[in-house]
Amino acid sequence: MSAARPPELGVAWGFKKQSAIGTPAVAAECWTLNKIGAGIVNPEMVTEDDAGEIGKGHEFATATYKSHINVGPAPIEKYLSSEIMAWAAAFGLGSVAKTGTTPNFTYTCAEAAPVTDGIELPYFTYVQAIRQGASDLFDHAFIGCALDSFLVSVNSAPGRQSSRIAMNWVGSGKFVEPGTITLPAKTTEHEMPGASLALTIIGVDYVTAKNIVSLEWGWQNNIDPTKGFYPGSGTQSGYALRGRLEMGTRVPILRFVARFENGSAEVTKLIAGTTGTAVITQTYDANNTYTATFNQVAFRAALLGETDNIVTISVEASPQYASATGVLDVVAKAAFDDICQAPV
């Protein structure tokens, strides 16, 4: 058998959420999507030894003991599509309601409310393999994975590079090798280019003004994997597993770069502490689009600089909690059914 190359890597992950952290999805609940970069995930078997123990007569280790299994943080980076935007918003924010029918499914997503939704995030299964089957190089199914962050980047560039999403996930440690999930046929995606952007922040339509240069927005859950261990959290081959993955101190992300012109008011709004909404939309067609709304934002920093020999201003926004509407709402439309829905 010849040596393998990274482009042979096949990946799939659950579009439906697992019924429990230790219960894997089945193939019919997973999709196969392209991603950018090889990014092979490794289960890390963590051990400890007795070097620091007293009574051996020396300071050297004489035995090794099993501790736990780490999986992740692991990245997924993709060109932005309606399917992956709906998936990231649902699994990343933690609260989702599905409406609609083919071909217009609507996923209304918001940050989970700890009182009603809890602080445990929805789980999915992640599969990776090279030459899956009798001659596979490796075939892993990672069970009980939670999305720690997603970041959408929209840039001044033609083609697919103009619109990307970067995500990071953390696993419970549980995995199966070889996996029991055959990689499904590739899912058709509907990519949303940067040229489709509509953007209004605190009353300014940056697209109509033709001065937006770049935009980043997203969400960070700050999962603390160490809190996943507790008495009875589970084991695999003598190694401890995490029995829960919970959101930590969540951080919304919004920043942008715009051309700075006479009358630009970013610095004025920063000094005055002006607040308003930020509304972001990207579109493939009427059935494949999203609108992200930060319900109340102020500017934290506004720095003059230059981009490609044009004077620009880099703005770091501060999304805030609005008492009636929360922090972030994402309404994502996709032609794909059952994203982040419970298995039947």
Protein Blocks (a to p, Z undefined) as FASTA:
>chain_A
ZZddfklpccdddfbdcfbfklccdfklpccdddehjkiacdddddddfklpghjhpabd
fbdcdfbdcedjddddddddfklmmmmmmmmnopacdedjdfbdcdddddddfklnojad
cdddddddehiajklfbdcddehiacfbdcddddddehjklpccddddddehiacdddfb
dcddddddddddfklpccdeehiafklnopafbdcddddekiafklmgcehiapeehiac
dfbdcdddddddddddddddehiaklmmmmnopacdddddddfblmlccddddfbdcdfb
dcdddeehiacddddddddddfklojbdcddddfbehihiacZZ
